[in-house]
């Protein structure tokens, strides 16, 4: 006999306590339906939360119940008829962590299960997580992290320390970082002049890697190179811009632009060793950043000076969480 169960919550955002609750519920029932309580004025839009819950719990059914201008209280007796309307088959078990589950279960002729009502296993609170996500980072599930995460991208000509700095910052503040995809692509590509489609391959590989690593990164996602820099590579390698590639540019919260005034280090995968070409490359990057209205900090000087300047940038970024508002929260 198949056992059915329901969970009711706002999940704004879901935290590791919610993850533990739903996973425990999955051991109690064969089929689980999650009812997501929402309103038009929620600080995190309902569709965003629904996508999180579906990603975290692909075996469950997630149903959004939007009450209009304001949230419907969890202990409101209307929840019984609402749930029966969406879940016409019998509900065997109502599962939650608060006392309202008892009355809700009774209205559904179901057995209640109140799990960890004091949140002892995971002392988490959605409001606290939402207001200070960086302070509660370990309580934020992987699929939720990119919403609150800030992205810091290292750009500059070759041999200016992008990879070194991304690794240095990730080790200091928490990683992993997103490595440049262009290097492994260059190592294994066939010889000859670059074709435009190859730069698209590099962008596709880089963005896919970024999406994966962002789930495991810290409050700041450190990134070595991005599509904007690849767009500059197109101008250097092909002598022209690629508008369809530039359409892939998704600006990070901030860039660190490394200047070209450091000694060149020989590398068979590098192209532009002459200082005048490095300066030309730098000028193109700076021009591209400004054309897109990107936020950036120019980092220069010795390696120790570059480290200190970059650390200062990260500390400033950590002072405030990533902001979302209005329709931006749905993106």
N, C-alpha and C positions, 0 to 999 in steps of 0.2 A: 504494500500500500504506500502510495506517494504522500509524503508529509509536506505541507505548505507552510510558509511563514512570512511575516512582514516585519519591516523595520521602518520607523518614522523618524525623520530628522531634517535639519536645515543644511548641515554639512557646509558651513560657510566660514572657513573652508573645512573639508575633512582633514582630520589629523590622525596620528597613529593610534589614538584611543578608539576612533571610529573604525579604523582598519581592524583592530583587535576585536571589536564588537561584531563587525560583519563576518569576519573569519570564524569566530566562535559560533555565530548563527548558522553558518554553512555546515557545521557539524551537527546541528540540531534539526535541520530540515533538508528535504530533497530539492525543493524549489523555493527560492527566496525572492521576494519583491521588495524593493526599496522605494518608499514614498518620500520624495524630496519636497519639503514644504517651502514655498517661495512666494514672493510678492514682486510687484513692479518696481519697488524702491529698494531692493536689496543692494547692499554695497558690493556684492559679487553676483553677477548676473546668473539666473537659473540655468541657462544653457551651458555656461562654463562649468558649473558644479555638476550638472548631469554628465558632461563629457568626462570629468574626473572620475565620477563614481562608476561609469561604464568601463573606463580604462582600468580602474583598480579592481573591479569585480565583474569581469566579463560574463560570468555564469549567472549573474542576477539580472532581474528585470528592474529597470529604473524608471519610475513614473514621476513626472513633475506635476505638482498640484499648486497652481498659482491662484492666490486668493485676492488678487487685484492690488489695491493700494497698500494693504498692510498684511503682515503675516498672520496666519491663523494659529492661535496658541496651541501648543502640543496637547494640552489637557481639554481642549474644546470638544464637547460631545458631538460636534458635526463630523469629526474624523471617522467615526464608525460608519455612517451612511456613505461618506465619500469613498472610503476604502472598499466598501462592498460594491459601490458603483463601478470601480475600476477592476475589482477582483471578485467577480460573481461566484466563483467556486469557494468552497468553505476554506476558512483560514484556520489552521490547526494551532499555530503558535505565534504569539506576538512577542517580539524580542526588543529589548532596549536596556537603558541604564538608569532610568528614572521612574518614579512612582506612578506617573500617569499611564504607564503601560498596563497597570492592573485594570483600571477602568476601561481602557481601550480594548483589552483582551476580552473582558466580560461582554462588552457591546458586540463583539465579533463571535461570541461563543467559542473563544479560543483559550488555550493555556498561556499564561504569561511567564516570561523568563526575564528577570532583571539581573543583568550581568555587570559586575564591578560597579555598583552604584556610587561608590566614593571615588571612582577613577584612580584607584590605588596603583594599578598596573601601569597606567599612562596618565599622569596628572596633567592633562591637557585641557585647554579651554579655547574654543574657536575664536572668541572675541580677542583674547590675548594674543593668539597666533596671528590673527588678522592685523592687529595694531602694531605688533612688534615681531614680524616674522623672522628677522635675523637673530633675535634673542631666543627663538624657539625652533631653530632650524632642524634639529634632530627629530622634532615631532611632526614635521611636514613630510608627507609621503612623496615618493619620487615623482609621480605624475603631476603633483601640485606645485612642486618647486619652481619650474620655469615661470609660473605666473608672478611669483614674488622676486625672482632672481634678477639681478642686474648683470649686464654683459659688458666686459671691458676687452676691447680688441687691440692687439699690438700690430701696428703697420709701420712700414719704412722700407727703404731700399734693401738690397741683399747685404748680408754681413753687418747688420747694425744691432743684432742682439734680440730679435723678435722671439725666437724659440727659447733662447736662454732666459729672457725676462718672463715669458709666460710660465715656464717651468719654475723659476725662482718665486714668482708671486703665488703660484698654486701651492707650492710647498710651504710657503709662509702663512697663507691665509686659508688653505684648504682647496684641494683639487678634486678630480683631475682637471687638466686644461685641454683645450681643443687644439691638436697639432695641425700644422699646415698640411693640407692634402696634396698640394702641388709638388712637394719634394718626392714622395713615393711615386707619384705619377711620372715625374721627370725621370726617375731612376729606371723605370721599366718600360717607358714608351719607345717606339721605333724612332730611329734617327731621322733627321730631316727637319724642314721648317714646320713651325706650328700651324695647325689649321684652327679655324674659329671654333669648330665643334669640340676640340680638345679642351679649350678653356671652359666650355660648358660642362664637360665631364668633371673638371677640377671643382667647379662650383657645386655640382650635384654631390660629389663625394664629400666635400667639406661640410655642406649644410646637413647632409644625412648624419655625419659623424657628430656634428654639434648637437643635433636633436637628441641623439643617444646619450652623449656625455652630460648634457645639461641635467638629466635626471639624477645623476650621481654627484654633481658638483656642489660647491658651497654657495653661500649667498651671492658671491661674485663669480660669474663664469668667465674664466680667462681664455682668450682665443688668439691663436697665432694666425694672423691673416684672415681675410674674409672676402666676399664677392666684390666689394669696392676695390680692394687691392688687386684682385684678379682682373677687374676692369681696366686698371692702370697697366697691368701686365699686357693686356690686349693691345693697348696703344704703343707700348714699347716693342712688342714682338711683331705685331701686324702692321703697325703704323697707322692704325685707325681705331675708332671706338666701336663697340658692339652694343647697340641700343637694347637688343633682346637680352643680352647678358646683364646690362645695367638694370634691367627691370627686376632682376633677382636680388638687388641690393636691399637689405633689411638693416637699417642703421642700429648699432648697439647703443647702449646708454652713454657710452663714452669711448673714445679712442685715445691711445697713447701713440703719438707719432715720434718715431726715433729718427734723429737726424743722421746724416751720412758721414759725419766727421769723426769716425773711429777707424783704426787700421783695417784694411782688407785682409780677410783670411781665405786662403785658397781652398776651393772646393770644386770638384769636377761637375757638380750640379748647378753651379752658378754661372751667370752670363756676363754681368756688367762690372768688370773690375776697375775700369778707368774712372778716376775720380769725377771727371766732367760728366760721364754717363750716370754715375751715382747721384750727382747733384741734379741732373735732369730728371731722373726717376723721382727723387725727393720732391722736386718742384711740382711734378705731375700729381703726386699723391696729395700734397697740400692743396693744390688747386681743386682736386676732386672732392676732398673733404669739405672745402668751403663752398663748392658748387651745390653740394647736397645739404648744406647747413648743419653738418655734423658737429657734435660736441667733441673737442679734442684738447689734449695737452701736449705741447712740444717738450720732449725729453732729450737732453743733450749732455755733453761733458764726458768725464771719465766713467768707467763702468760703475764705480762706487757711487758717483753722483747720479747716474741713471737709476740705479737701484733705489736710492733715497727719494728721488723725485717720483718714481713709480709707486713706492710704498705710500707716499703722501697722497697720491691720487686715490689709491684703494681705500685708505682710511677715511677720506672725505666721502667717498661713495657709500661707505658703510654707515654713515651717520643717519641716513634716511632710507626707508624702504622704497621699493619701486611703487610708483603711484598709478592707480587705475581710477577711471571715472567715466560715467556715462557709457556710451557705446564702445569705448576703448576696452572695457572689461570683457566684451564678447570676442575680441580679436584673438 
